[in-house]
Amino acid sequence: MSIVDVKTLITSGTIIIAVALYFIFSNTASKENTVEKDTDYLITPQYAKKATGNELVKAEYVSTNDGDTFRLKVNGKEKRVRLLMVDTPEMNYEENNPMPFAESAKDYTQKLLENASEIEVLSDVGNKTDHYGRLLAYVFIDDVLLQELLLREGYAAVRYIDKPNNTLEEQFKEIEEIAKSNKINIWEEENYLQQDGFHPEVVEQ
């Protein structure tokens, strides 16, 4: 085999390896940013529709503020959306001092919404908006409830339960308890979340 042949073989092998690595890592990144289809989720769109008596409405992603608040276009109008019954740590933009896990929660929500093939919102039986004018909703991403995903990953806690907008409260607490028992993310430090909210100083000690 000539030197030219050896060089060609080495070059070809390098290209093949590079291409293979690209596909491996791009597929991994893609999976991290999308909903896992082989997981058994507790709350299906059908169950939520039946429980609330309301219909799902298609929406389009616009932007993300934090883990539980973002903007969607619903019925052709851009709306601020606040996820019902879950709370993620605050970004604290004015102080430029995000709480522990706030950035991770925001990033998780943002990537899921950005990579969604379909986004749908569902109202509960009570008020449709809060006192800030934000749309209160359950949000399904490719048929999986965003609230359930955040609770499973330990990025959110069950909070701000305002009856009668609490149809799925029991299921939410069940999902939360699993993450809490496994000490996932916000539950790593036992006293990070207290009755009056998140306490960053506990984690930052």
MIKOL-311651 format. One line per 5 residues: number of its first residue (from 1); their letters; for each residue x, y, z of N, C-alpha, C, O. Coordinates in steps of 0.02 Angstrom, whole numbers, always signed. Atoms other than C-alpha are relative to their C-alpha. Layout:
<pts>
NUM> A> X,Y,Z,X,Y,Z,X,Y,Z,X,Y,Z  ...
</pts>
This chain:
<pts>
1> MSIVD> +42,-60,+0,+0,+0,+0,+44,+63,+0,+91,+68,+40  -41,-60,+6,+70,+169,-51,-17,+50,+55,-67,+42,+91  +11,-52,-50,+85,+321,+62,-64,+38,-14,-101,+57,+31  +60,-35,+20,-53,+405,-37,-62,-39,+21,-111,-10,+46  +56,+42,-20,-169,+257,-5,-11,+3,+76,-68,+6,+99
6> VKTLI> +5,-3,-74,-130,+262,+182,-31,+66,+22,-74,+67,+66  +27,-65,-18,-166,+448,+190,-75,+4,-16,-114,+31,+23  +71,+0,+20,-330,+424,+96,-41,-40,+50,-96,-20,+69  +34,+42,-48,-379,+283,+215,-10,+35,+66,-64,+31,+96  +4,-36,-64,-340,+388,+368,-51,+56,-4,-92,+66,+42
11> TSGTI> +47,-56,+9,-436,+537,+300,-72,-25,-2,-116,+4,+30  +68,+29,+5,-587,+430,+256,-25,-24,+67,-83,-14,+85  +18,+26,-66,-585,+347,+426,-18,+55,+48,-65,+49,+87  +13,-57,-43,-578,+514,+514,-68,+31,-14,-105,+48,+32  +65,-29,+21,-727,+580,+415,-57,-44,+25,-107,-18,+50
16> IIAVA> +53,+47,-21,-829,+423,+453,-12,+5,+75,-69,+6,+97  +6,-5,-73,-792,+436,+639,-33,+65,+19,-76,+67,+64  +29,-66,-15,-835,+622,+640,-75,+1,-13,-114,+27,+26  +71,+3,+17,-1001,+591,+553,-39,-41,+51,-93,-22,+72  +33,+43,-49,-1043,+449,+672,-9,+35,+67,-62,+30,+98
21> LYFIF> +4,-36,-64,-1005,+556,+825,-53,+56,-5,-89,+69,+44  +50,-53,+8,-1112,+697,+754,-70,-27,+9,-111,+3,+45  +67,+29,-5,-1264,+585,+737,-15,-24,+70,-71,-18,+94  +10,+25,-69,-1239,+508,+909,-18,+57,+47,-67,+54,+84  +11,-55,-47,-1228,+674,+1000,-60,+43,-19,-94,+70,+24
26> SNTAS> +60,-39,+21,-1361,+763,+895,-63,-36,+20,-112,-4,+38  +58,+39,-21,-1483,+623,+932,-10,+4,+75,-67,+8,+99  +4,-6,-73,-1442,+632,+1117,-28,+67,+20,-72,+71,+63  +25,-67,-15,-1470,+820,+1120,-73,+6,-17,-112,+37,+19  +70,-3,+21,-1632,+799,+1026,-45,-32,+50,-99,-7,+64
31> KENTV> +40,+35,-49,-1697,+674,+1153,-7,+40,+64,-60,+38,+96  +1,-39,-62,-1652,+789,+1297,-49,+58,-5,-75,+82,+45  +41,-59,+10,-1756,+930,+1221,-71,-17,-20,-111,+28,-34  +66,+20,+20,-1911,+829,+1180,-31,-46,+52,+4,-70,+97  +36,+43,-47,-2043,+729,+1273,+16,-73,-15,+15,-95,-72
36> EKDTD> -12,+71,+8,-2001,+546,+1303,-66,-36,-11,-110,-36,+32  +63,+32,+18,-2137,+448,+1215,-12,-67,+33,-69,-89,+38  +9,+67,-28,-2104,+281,+1300,-13,+1,+75,-14,-52,+107  +14,-7,-71,-2141,+348,+1475,-75,-2,+13,-115,+24,-26  +71,+2,-18,-2306,+312,+1561,-16,+61,+42,+2,+65,+101
41> YLITP> +18,-61,-35,-2374,+482,+1608,-68,-8,+34,-112,-44,+9  +60,+9,-41,-2510,+498,+1739,-61,+36,-30,-116,+10,-28  +57,-41,+22,-2616,+635,+1660,+0,+6,-76,+45,+36,-105  +6,-2,+73,-2671,+614,+1480,-46,+58,-20,-85,+82,+21  +45,-52,+23,-2758,+747,+1375,-74,-20,+7,-116,+21,+25
46> QYAKK> +69,+25,-5,-2915,+639,+1372,-26,+4,+71,-83,+25,+83  +20,-2,-71,-2919,+625,+1561,-12,+72,+22,-62,+87,+55  +6,-70,-21,-2891,+812,+1586,-61,+33,-30,-96,+71,+4  +60,-28,+32,-3026,+858,+1461,-63,-23,+36,-108,+17,+49  +59,+27,-33,-3152,+743,+1545,-7,+29,+71,-63,+44,+92
51> ATGNE> +2,-24,-69,-3105,+802,+1720,-22,+73,+4,-59,+92,+49  +15,-71,-2,-3118,+988,+1680,-64,+18,-39,-95,+69,-27  +57,-14,+42,-3257,+977,+1552,+14,+51,-54,-32,+77,-86  -19,-50,+50,-3159,+1093,+1438,+38,-32,-58,+60,-89,-54  -34,+24,+59,-3080,+1074,+1267,+71,+29,-5,+84,+84,+17
56> LVKAE> -68,-24,+13,-2897,+1087,+1219,+0,+50,-57,-37,+43,-106  -6,-51,+51,-2849,+1239,+1117,+72,+3,-24,+118,+7,+16  -67,-1,+28,-2700,+1239,+1000,+34,+68,+11,+1,+120,+9  -38,-62,-12,-2563,+1366,+1033,+68,-4,-35,+90,-57,-56  -67,-4,+30,-2397,+1425,+963,+47,+33,+49,+29,+79,+85
61> YVSTN> -49,-26,-47,-2239,+1459,+1061,+26,+69,-22,+37,+81,-81  -27,-67,+13,-2178,+1639,+1075,+65,+10,+38,+118,+21,+7  -60,-12,-41,-2055,+1658,+1220,-11,-28,+70,-67,-45,+90  +2,+27,-68,-2013,+1599,+1396,+26,+51,+50,+77,+83,+39  -22,-45,-53,-2002,+1704,+1554,+37,-40,+55,+92,-22,+75
66> DGDTF> -32,+45,-48,-1965,+1566,+1680,-32,-69,-6,-68,-82,-54  +23,+69,+5,-2008,+1386,+1718,-75,-8,-4,-100,-56,-34  +72,+8,-2,-2193,+1416,+1747,-38,+56,-36,-100,+58,-34  +32,-57,+34,-2227,+1574,+1645,+32,+12,-68,+93,+13,-74  -26,-10,+68,-2212,+1604,+1458,-54,+32,-42,-109,+46,-18
71> RLKVN> +48,-30,+47,-2298,+1679,+1306,-17,-50,-55,+27,-82,-84  +24,+42,+54,-2403,+1582,+1182,-49,+41,-42,-81,+88,-18  +52,-29,+42,-2510,+1633,+1035,-59,-48,+0,-54,-105,-23  +60,+41,-7,-2686,+1568,+1068,-57,+35,-38,-72,+93,-26  +54,-29,+41,-2827,+1596,+943,+23,+64,-35,-14,+112,-41
76> GKEKR> -27,-57,+37,-2714,+1715,+849,+24,+58,+42,+50,+107,+15  -21,-54,-44,-2677,+1824,+1001,+55,-22,+48,+51,-77,+77  -54,+16,-45,-2517,+1827,+1102,-22,+10,+72,-50,+62,+90  +22,-2,-70,-2549,+1789,+1285,+56,-22,+47,+96,-66,+31  -43,+24,-53,-2448,+1775,+1443,-35,-58,+34,-94,-54,+51
81> VRLLM> +30,+60,-28,-2477,+1603,+1515,+34,-17,+66,+96,-17,+71  -25,+23,-66,-2458,+1548,+1697,-26,-70,+12,-86,-82,+11  +20,+70,-11,-2457,+1361,+1730,-39,-7,+65,-19,+18,+118  +42,+11,-58,-2594,+1310,+1850,+34,-46,+51,+62,-98,+34  -16,+41,-59,-2546,+1243,+2023,+72,-24,+6,+86,-69,+45
86> VDTPE> -70,+17,-11,-2357,+1232,+2002,+41,+64,+6,+22,+115,-22  -43,-58,-11,-2219,+1350,+2055,+73,-21,-9,+95,-69,+22  -72,+12,+7,-2038,+1354,+1997,+38,+58,+32,+10,+111,+40  -39,-54,-30,-1898,+1456,+2077,+3,+61,-45,+0,+55,-107  +4,-63,+36,-1895,+1639,+2026,+67,+19,-33,+120,+5,-7
91> MNYEE> -59,-24,+35,-1774,+1712,+1898,+28,+65,+29,+87,+79,+23  -21,-63,-30,-1769,+1880,+1989,+40,+43,-49,+98,+61,-36  -34,-38,+52,-1726,+1978,+1832,+23,+68,+23,+77,+91,+5  -18,-69,-21,-1725,+2148,+1917,+64,+0,+41,+105,+46,+35  -60,+4,-41,-1591,+2094,+2041,+56,-39,-36,+112,-42,-11
96> NNPMP> -48,+42,+36,-1503,+1984,+1911,+28,-53,+47,+89,-66,+49  -22,+48,-51,-1499,+1851,+2046,-50,-58,+2,-90,-63,+49  +48,+56,+2,-1594,+1692,+1997,+7,-46,+60,+63,-59,+83  -1,+48,-54,-1642,+1572,+2135,+31,-66,-24,+32,-79,-84  -26,+66,+20,-1560,+1399,+2137,-53,-39,-39,-111,-43,-19
101> FAESA> +41,+41,+45,-1633,+1290,+1997,-48,+41,-43,-84,+12,-84  +44,-41,+41,-1726,+1439,+1921,+20,-3,-74,-22,-11,-118  -24,+1,+69,-1618,+1441,+1765,-9,-68,-32,-26,-74,-91  +10,+68,+26,-1627,+1252,+1747,-73,-12,-17,-89,-43,-68  +72,+9,+12,-1817,+1256,+1761,-21,+39,-63,-58,+13,-104
106> KDYTQ> +16,-40,+59,-1829,+1396,+1632,+25,-34,-63,-11,-39,-113  -30,+32,+58,-1712,+1307,+1513,-38,-62,-20,-48,-76,-79  +37,+62,+12,-1809,+1145,+1531,-66,+16,-35,-84,-15,-85  +64,-19,+30,-1976,+1228,+1493,+9,+29,-70,-27,+12,-116  -11,-33,+65,-1906,+1333,+1351,+17,-51,-55,-10,-47,-110
111> KLLEN> -20,+49,+51,-1826,+1186,+1260,-59,-45,-19,-67,-62,-78  +59,+42,+16,-1984,+1081,+1274,-48,+37,-45,-74,+9,-93  +46,-40,+41,-2091,+1221,+1204,+28,+14,-70,-9,+10,-119  -31,-15,+65,-1968,+1265,+1066,+0,-61,-46,-7,-53,-107  -5,+61,+40,-1955,+1084,+1008,-65,-38,-8,-67,-92,-37
116> ASEIE> +65,+34,+3,-2140,+1041,+1024,-27,-1,-71,-23,+48,-108  +36,+5,+64,-2232,+978,+871,-70,+29,+8,-100,+56,-39  +67,-25,-13,-2396,+1027,+954,-5,+24,+72,+16,-10,+119  +12,-29,-66,-2441,+1139,+1101,-74,+13,+7,-105,+41,-38  +72,-11,-13,-2616,+1142,+1177,-10,+24,+71,+24,+2,+117
121> VLSDV> +15,-26,-66,-2689,+1238,+1323,-70,-22,+20,-115,-31,-21  +64,+23,-27,-2831,+1184,+1436,-16,+40,+63,+25,+44,+108  +21,-37,-59,-2927,+1291,+1561,-31,-47,+51,-54,-101,+34  +35,+38,-52,-2994,+1228,+1727,-70,+30,+6,-92,+67,-38  +70,-20,-6,-3169,+1263,+1793,-9,+68,+32,-65,+95,+32
126> GNKTD> +5,-65,-32,-3129,+1426,+1884,+21,+57,-45,+10,+54,-105  -22,-58,+38,-3056,+1593,+1830,+49,-19,-55,+93,-61,-45  -44,+15,+56,-2971,+1591,+1662,+65,+40,+2,+114,+22,-30  -60,-42,-6,-2846,+1728,+1708,+12,+17,+73,-33,+12,+115  -16,-22,-68,-2757,+1788,+1865,-3,+76,+3,-20,+109,-46
131> HYGRL> +6,-73,-9,-2747,+1966,+1935,+53,+38,-40,+50,+99,-44  -49,-32,+46,-2598,+2000,+1819,-23,-4,-72,+10,+22,-117  +26,+7,+67,-2705,+1958,+1668,+30,-58,-38,+20,-64,-99  -30,+57,+33,-2609,+1799,+1632,-50,-57,-7,-92,-69,+37  +43,+58,+11,-2699,+1649,+1558,+21,-57,+45,+79,-79,+43
136> LAYVF> -14,+56,-45,-2710,+1511,+1689,-17,-64,-37,-74,-73,-60  +13,+58,+43,-2692,+1344,+1603,+42,-61,+18,+96,-56,+48  -39,+61,+5,-2637,+1165,+1595,+27,+1,-72,-10,+17,-118  -30,-4,+66,-2517,+1154,+1448,+28,-69,-20,+70,-97,+14  -23,+64,+26,-2492,+996,+1346,+49,+10,-57,+36,+49,-103
141> IDDVL> -51,-1,+52,-2336,+973,+1242,+3,-69,-31,+24,-117,+1  +2,+66,+34,-2355,+833,+1114,-36,-51,+43,-12,-107,+53  +45,+43,-40,-2494,+758,+1223,+25,-16,+70,-2,-60,+103  -25,+11,-68,-2392,+765,+1384,-5,+66,+38,+14,+119,+13  +13,-60,-39,-2435,+888,+1523,+66,+29,+26,+105,-4,+60
146> LQELL> -62,-34,-21,-2296,+1015,+1554,+6,+1,+76,+61,-7,+103  -2,+1,-73,-2343,+1027,+1738,+26,-67,+27,+66,-69,+73  -23,+66,-23,-2317,+840,+1758,+75,-8,-12,+110,-36,+30  -72,+5,+15,-2146,+850,+1674,+42,+39,+50,+92,+14,+74  -37,-41,-47,-2088,+992,+1786,+0,-30,+70,+51,-29,+105
151> LREGY> +4,+32,-65,-2149,+902,+1942,+43,-63,+3,+77,-75,+53  -39,+62,+3,-2068,+738,+1890,+75,+15,+5,+113,-21,+38  -70,-17,+2,-1901,+824,+1860,+23,+40,+61,+82,+58,+67  -18,-37,-60,-1906,+914,+2027,+17,+73,-13,+56,+103,+24  -10,-71,+15,-1908,+1086,+1946,-57,+43,+26,-53,+104,+26
156> AAVRY> +59,-37,-23,-2078,+1134,+2017,-31,-35,+60,-22,-94,+72  +37,+25,-58,-2183,+1114,+2173,-73,+17,-9,-90,+64,-45  +71,-13,+3,-2371,+1107,+2194,-15,+58,+47,-8,+52,+108  +15,-60,-40,-2422,+1282,+2252,-54,+41,-34,-75,+26,-90  +52,-46,+26,-2551,+1420,+2226,-62,-39,-22,-83,-34,-80
161> IDKPN> +60,+39,+13,-2700,+1305,+2237,-61,+42,+16,-77,+55,+74  +58,-43,-8,-2854,+1411,+2209,-62,-36,-26,-70,-44,-87  +61,+35,+21,-3019,+1318,+2208,-46,+49,-36,-49,+108,-17  +6,+68,+24,-3107,+1277,+2096,+50,-19,-55,+42,-69,-89  -51,+16,+50,-2952,+1283,+1982,+50,-51,+26,+110,-42,+19
166> NTLEE> -44,+50,-30,-2883,+1129,+2067,-21,-71,-18,-11,-118,+22  +26,+65,+21,-2959,+984,+1970,+52,-55,+4,+37,-111,+23  -53,+51,+3,-2791,+894,+1953,+47,+2,+61,+102,-25,+58  -42,-8,-59,-2725,+935,+2127,+25,-67,+27,+84,-74,+43  -19,+64,-29,-2725,+755,+2190,+55,-34,-42,+103,-61,-14
171> QFKEI> -51,+31,+43,-2627,+692,+2039,+66,+38,+3,+119,+7,+4  -61,-40,-5,-2503,+837,+2050,+39,-17,+63,+100,-25,+61  -33,+15,-63,-2466,+799,+2232,+31,-70,+0,+84,-82,+30  -27,+68,+6,-2440,+615,+2191,+65,+1,-39,+113,-33,-20  -61,-5,+41,-2312,+659,+2057,+55,+35,+40,+113,+14,+39
176> EEIAK> -48,-38,-40,-2228,+787,+2171,+33,-43,+53,+93,-39,+64  -25,+41,-55,-2209,+661,+2312,+55,-47,-22,+102,-61,+16  -52,+44,+26,-2106,+545,+2202,+66,+37,-7,+118,+13,+15  -61,-41,+8,-1982,+682,+2157,+28,+20,+68,+89,+21,+78  -20,-21,-68,-1978,+739,+2338,+35,-57,+37,+86,-48,+69
181> SNKIN> -28,+59,-33,-1944,+563,+2402,+70,-17,-28,+113,-41,+8  -64,+15,+33,-1801,+544,+2276,+49,+58,+4,+105,+54,-23  -43,-59,-10,-1730,+716,+2322,+28,+27,-66,+88,+38,-74  -19,-23,+67,-1728,+775,+2141,-1,+77,-3,-52,+108,+14  -7,-73,+11,-1668,+954,+2105,-24,+42,+58,+10,+45,+109
186> IWEEE> +19,-45,-54,-1769,+1076,+2213,-9,-36,+67,-10,-4,+119  +10,+38,-61,-1794,+936,+2339,+66,-27,+29,+65,-64,+78  -65,+23,-25,-1606,+904,+2362,+11,+26,+71,+36,-10,+114  -6,-31,-66,-1607,+1024,+2510,-69,+1,+32,-115,+32,+6  +65,+10,-31,-1748,+981,+2630,-38,+64,+13,-99,+66,+6
191> NYLQQ> +34,-62,-20,-1785,+1160,+2683,+1,+55,-53,-14,+112,-38  -2,-51,+52,-1764,+1249,+2516,-71,+29,-11,-79,+89,-14  +69,-23,+6,-1953,+1257,+2493,-34,-5,+68,-40,-59,+96  +35,-3,-63,-2045,+1313,+2649,-71,+25,-13,-90,+38,-70  +71,-17,+7,-2226,+1361,+2681,-10,+67,-36,-59,+76,-72
196> DGFHP> +8,-67,+31,-2197,+1541,+2624,+37,+7,-66,+40,+61,-95  -34,-2,+65,-2097,+1496,+2468,+72,-26,+3,+92,-58,+52  -69,+24,+5,-1919,+1459,+2412,+47,+43,+42,+39,+104,+46  -49,-34,-42,-1773,+1504,+2527,+70,-14,-27,+103,-62,-6  -66,+10,+31,-1614,+1523,+2422,+57,-4,+50,+105,-40,+39
201> EVVEQ> -55,-1,-49,-1508,+1556,+2576,+14,-68,+29,+71,-81,+50  -10,+68,-26,-1533,+1376,+2632,+46,-40,-45,+89,-78,-22  -41,+37,+50,-1455,+1308,+2472,+69,+31,-6,+118,-4,-17  -62,-36,+12,-1320,+1441,+2461,+48,+0,+59,+103,+27,+54  -42,+1,-61,-1250,+1411,+2636,+64,-40,-13,+106,-46,+31
</pts>
